[in-house]
Amino acid sequence: MKKVLLANSGAERCGVYQFGMNFYTVWTHKPQPTYALTHQGFNNVNDFLSFAQPFDAVIVNWHTAATSWMTNDALKALREQGKKVLLIPHDETVAFDQVDAILFIDPTIKEESLPRGQYV
């Protein structure tokens, strides 16, 4: 069975954190795959990569201030490990090219303003 990690913000008082919790709550009602959640504020990308090792896919609930350890190099390292990577950006322009899909949560975003790539 596939294992999916949701990397969420560690700051309980922010909206990014709450969105991640809501996302996790909804998705864990599905029987497969198996989901896990982390709220750890990783000090560096190597800590995160080590933590993510046993997972087949990683969903990153991303905001510059909340998950600053997630960089394009980190995403590339995850993909080199054979993991699928889904990014959920908040209030940010996405400059990452090492993701398999991007989930935009802003319903007002115009398609022509999206960077090229795969979107959910």
Disulfide bonds with the S-S distance in Angstrom:
none
